[in-house]
């Protein structure tokens, strides 16, 4: 199925730009979460935190509750939730995965910020979309796993999906006032990660510590490893397809080590637009929260002379097979992106725990993608309630099977 057509310059509803925005921040204790709170802190007249959610880091969460005084919080880890509730933090504490879903279903916020890591973000985001909320989305895995279902639902409920990912924020900004037919191609930039210039023969010896040292961005552990394998850019190709209604064949990747140009759009007349800025996630977060308005708040300003030269290279697919694997999963469609994502999440966890080599990550993803039956490429329907329920069940089964397969293979150590 083709991605849905998007109206890029969708105006906010009347009066929205000068209203106070109530925010539910899911993933508040992580890198995007903390940056989002910094943006909110700088605009108390515009933004208010009414709900927070995290997994287990209750020390940070308790400090955030004291500062931002949300009406309710949700903690996925049930022991951590109990511990936080016993401290009487001054707001309601919901617990477990069900608690996160319940919080996302409450009518106590206007904008849902999706900043959880991985598949954990899927259920609360689905809940928020079903309620027609505005979605500021960092959690790309959610769109990778079920972009077809979520964008179809968002179209029906009127939920706006605004990207936080810097590349997609750049594209979103380039497309304001443009029509889908005028796009020739989208070019996503990638820093290339810490191993861009490392010879391929040395990849098998890459340690988690080395892979966690990203040259440009300070991010959570999972996305940092994804950036080192370039799987992150592959996820972003699929994310762009669903966000902008563009086929994968029109989405390309270029390596840009300086991370100053956040992405390009080329139009049918050959004109190319780009968005530039210093690598600081607060800028795309602020844009996602306020757009189409731009708030008068700057972070580090770009100095073109000191940032030069700006370089661009073609990605080396033989060194970074995860990029091609992701494109293949996106082209196969159906459950393949879900399988790719689940296998990768599990493989990255195994790599971080020292159980598999860096080079085994793509091998395990490939094995998981070879396993499913032909029905895996069938599209994920979302027209009726019954279809949504059936699609969710298919997604859960495919996710679990891919994780199980990687765990099983990782246990038997593949030779690279
Ligand atoms: P972090 O690892 O820093 O933070 C993840 C957040 O999710 C934490 O609040 C964590 O809670 C919570 N969390 C993790 N697992 C679960 C779970 N099972 N249930 C509920 N909550 C959970 O990640 P990032 O902030 O770096 O990334 C978040 C998302 O944003 C990812 O999808 C990533 O791809 C995307 N992104 C990130 C960018 C960045 O610059 N960091 C840039 C672009 C996109 P706790 O701390 O309590 O464990």
Boltz pocket constraint, residues with backbone or C-beta under 6 A from the ligand:
constraints:
  - pocket:
      binder: B
      contacts: [[A, 26], [A, 27], [A, 28], [A, 29], [A, 30], [A, 31], [A, 32], [A, 33], [A, 53], [A, 54], [A, 55], [A, 56], [A, 57], [A, 58], [A, 76], [A, 114], [A, 115], [A, 116], [A, 117], [A, 118], [A, 120], [A, 138], [A, 139], [A, 140], [A, 141], [A, 164], [A, 165], [A, 166], [A, 217], [A, 218], [A, 219], [A, 220], [A, 221], [A, 222], [A, 223], [A, 281]]
      max_distance: 6.0
